Amino acid sequence: GGYYGAYLLGNGSDILIEDCLFEGTKISAKNLESITVRGCEVRDSVTGIQIDQGTHCIVDDCRILNCANVGVAVSGYTTVCDFVDSEVSGGMAVYVDTYSAVNATNTIFTGGSWCVFEFQNSHFSQITNCDLFRGSGPYIRSFRHSSIGELSLDFSNNYWGTTDPEEIRTWIWDGFNDPDNYSTIMFE
């Protein structure tokens, strides 16, 4: 195996990757209208799945495990990744960059030394009915520059390992920690 287990670049739509094992390699999708990764396992790679440049990706019933850096990286204008019934773990489970978004339900996210989620100038994202497990880093780091405007990210109705909102708040870095940060994590 090489660095890429699957590298998809172009203008395709309705692409399906199903019931595959990617060990030590990643799935990369750029400039696609839509792709579904279903029933796959991606493990022991640097980055498990990289979605970029306007691609809409559905990760359904997948296991993305033990990624050294990032389980799933989502970046580029209008890029969206939807997680359903999956499990993602890595040094950082999910990274969301400029004007991208993620949505998730019934998924387990486990962070390592960095965090579970990191958002940098992203769009609205909604993570609900999921289990979040942090490693040594915080649960969520989110930053939004003032020139882009305010942003709220919905992390309500998740399992955090505690029900104490004060404890959960200490594991989140957003506008409450920095007056120049225009993002807010909603979790209650």
N, C-alpha and C positions, 0 to 999 in steps of 0.2 A: 504494500500500500504506500501511497504517496501522501502529500499534505491534504489533498482533496479526495474525498470518497465520491462526491458528486459535485460538479461545478456547472451551474446552469446560468447562462448569460444570453439575454435576447429579449424577444417580444412574445414569448409563449404564454399560454393561459391554460388553466385546468390541468396542470401537470400533477401527476400523482407519483409519489415515492412510497411504496408500501411493503411492509414486512421485510425490511432489510436490516442488516447489521453493519455498522460503520465502527471499526475499532482502530483508534489512533488517527483517524481522518475526520474531516468535517464535510458537512453539506453547505454549499454556498449558492445562493440564488440572488441574482441581480437583474434589474430591468424586466422582470416578468410581471404579467398581469396577476396571475394567481398560481399558487402551488400548495398542495396538501402533502404533509409528511404524516403517514398513518402507520401505526403498529411497528415503528422502527426503534432500534436501539443504537444510540451513538455513545461510545464510551472511550475513556482514556485518551481524549484528544486535547489539544490546546484550546480550541473553540469548537463546540459541538455543531451549532448551526449558525450561519451568518446570513441574515436577510438584509437586502440593501436596495437602494435606488427605486423606490416606488412599488416594490413587490408586496403583495398581500399573501401571507403565509398562514396556513392552519396547521398546528401541531396537535394531532389527535392520537391519544392512546400510545404515546411514545415515552421512552426512557432515555434521557440525555444525562449521563452520569459521569462523575469524576473528571470533569474538564478542568485542566490546570488553570486557565484564565477565566473564560466565560462559557457558561452553558449555551446561551443563545444571545447573539448580538443583533440588534435591530437598529439600522441607521439609514439616513437619507430621507429626503422629503417624501411625505405621504406613505411611507413604509409602515405596514401594520402586521403584527403577528398575534394570532389568537391561539391560546392554549386551552385544550379540553382534555380532561382525564389523563394527564401526563405527569411526569416527574422530571425535574431539572435540578442538577447540582453542579457546582463548580466553585472556583475561587470567588467568583461572582456568578450567581445563577443567571441573571438577566441584565443586560446593558441596553439602554434605550437612548438614542442620540437624536440630534436635531430634527425636529418636526415629525418624529416617528411616534408610534403608539403600540401598546400591548394591551390585550384583554385576556383574562383567564378565569376559568371556573373549574372546580374539582381537580386542582393540580397541586402537587407537592413541590415547593421550591426550597432548596437548601443552599445556603451560602457558605463560603469558607472564610479565608482571611480578609477578603475585601468587604463584601456585603451580600445580601440576597438580591436586591434590586438597586440599580443606579440609573437615574434619569438626568440627562443633560439637555436642557432647552427642548424638551419633548412636547408632544401634544397630550391631550387628556387620555388617561389610561384607566382601566377599571379591572381590579383584581378582587374577586369575591368568591366566597366559599372554597378557599384554598387553605392549605397548611403551609405556614412559613416557619422555617427553622434557620436560625443564624449560626454561623460559626464563631470565629473570634471577632469579626467585624460587626457593624450595625446591621439592622434589618434593611433599612432603606436610606439611600442618599439621593436627594433631588435638588437640582439647581435650575433656576430659570432667571435669565437676565432681564433687567427692568425694561430694556428696549423692546422685548418681545411681548411683555405683558404678564399678568398674573395667570397662574395655573393651579388647579386643584387636581390631585390624583386620588381616586377612590379605592381605598383599601379596607372597606367595611366588610363585616361578616366573615372574617378569616380567623383561623386558629393561630395564635401567636405563642403558645406555650404558657400564657398567662392571660388573665382577664383584667388585670390591673392597668388602667389607662395611663397612670403615671409611669409605670415601669415600661410600657410600650413606647411612650413618648421619648424616653431616654435612649431608645434604640433607633430613633429616626432623626435624620439631619435634613432640615428644610428651612423655610422662612422663619420659623420660631428660633432658629439658632443663628441666623445671619440676616440683618435688616436689608442687605443688598440682594437677597435671594427672594424671588417672587413666586415660589412654589409652596404649596401646602399639601401635606399628606392627611387625608381624612381617614380615620380608622375606627371611629365609634359609630 
